[in-house]
Amino acid sequence: MKIYLDACCLNRPFDDQFQDRVRLESEAILLIIKHFENRDWTWFGSEVLNYELEQIPDLDRWQKVRLLTKYVHTVVVLDLEIISRAQQLEALGFKAFDALHIACAEKAGADVFLTTDNHILHLSDRFSNQLKIKLNNPLVWFHEVIKE
């Protein structure tokens, strides 16, 4: 299983855990990362992800999130093909960083792109026939995987 997690997934375990959804998504993400640690699944990161994580203003959160990334197996390097694809995705309504993440995941050949961002998921449902990768919420996806 080859997986790409976006920055909101990596931040989720450090968000306020008061809401049930946030807590359950956090647990799913930490379980997914455990599978990366055990090398059951492959985690694709990217230069885009690294750059976005470097922008976290809270030092404590930044350090915690960076610790999670030690289990990234492969870092996708930006190239002109990724930038061009990201521009196509932006034309569909994806924000610049989201488009770059999706383009990186597609280029890596990931099986799934996981995000907790409802806007991205809504757009991915709307334009699924134009995407080369399946996008999903980590909790929903993990629940589907463990049922199999």
N, C-alpha and C positions, 0 to 999 in steps of 0.2 A: 504494500500500500504506500503510495507516494502522495504526500500531503503538503500543502502550502497554507500556513497560518498568517493572517494579516496582523497588523499592529494592535488592533482593538482586541483580538483574541489574547495576545500576550499581556495586555493591560488588565483584562477582565478579572483575573484572580486578585488584583490589588484595588479593585473598585469596591465601593461600599456594598457589603454583602447582605444588607437588610432585605432587599427584594429577592423573592424566591427565584425569579428568572436569572438574576445575576449570580446568585449562589450556585444554582444548578449548572449554568454555563461554565462557571469557574471550575467546578468539580470535573466536568467533562473535559475541559482543556487540560487540566492537570493530569487526568488519566491518559489522555492522548500523548502528552509529553512523556509520561512514564513509558509508553510504548516506544517512543523515540529513543529514550534512554536505554531501553532493553534491545534496541535495534530490531524490533518486530516490524516497524514501519519506518519509512524514510521521510525526513523533514527537509523540504526545500525552503531556504530563505533567499534573500536577495540583497543586493546593494541598496535597493530602495527601502527595504525593511530596516536595514541597519541605519540608514540615514534618518528615517522617520523615528526610530527608537532613540537616536541621539538627541532628538528635539524634546524629549521628556524633561520638563523643567524641574520636577521634584527629584532631588538627588536620591532619596531613599527608594522611591518607586523605580527610578532609572536603574539603580543597582540590582534590584530584585528582578526586573524584567530582563536585564542583561544576563543574569544568572541562568534564566530559562533558555536563553539562546545558545548555551554551550552544547546543546543537543542537536543543533542544526547540522545536518550531514553534508549538504551541498548549498553553496551560495551562488545564485544566478547573477552573472555580471551583465550590466546594461550594455546593449548594443543598438545599432540603428534599427534592426528588425523589431526589437522590443519597443523602441520609441515610436516607430511607425504604427505598430499594432495598438499601442496605448492611445495614440491620436485617433484611431478609428473608434476605440472604445469611448473616448471622451465625446466624440460626435454623437454617440448613443445616449449620453447623459451621465456617464460615470465621471466622478471627480478625478483630477490629474493623478494623485497618488494611488487611488483605487484602480484606475486604469493601468498604471504601471505595475502594480502588484499582480493584477489579473494577467497582463501580458507576460510577466516573468513566470508565473505559474504555468501558463500555456506553453511557453518556450521550454520549460523544464520537463514537460510531459507529466505533470502532476495529475493524479487521479481526481483530486478534489481540492477546492479552494475553500477554506473555512473562515467565516467572519461572523461577528455578532452584530454587524451593522445592518439594520433593517432596510436602509435605503439601497445599499448594494444588492441585498438579496431580492428586493422588489424589482430592481432593474434587471437582475440576472434572470428572474422568472419571465419578465417581459421580453427579453432578447435572447433567450436560451438557444434559439436556433442560430444565433450569430456568435455564440461563444464556443470555444474549443475545450472548455473545461466545465465541470459541474461545480456550482457554488452552493454552499449549504451552511446552516448554523451548526456549530460544533456539537451542541447538545442533541439536536435532531439527528445529525449524522452519526454520532457515536451510538445513540440508541438503535438506529437502524443496523449498524455494524455488529453490535453485540447480540442482536436478535438472530443473526445468520448462523 
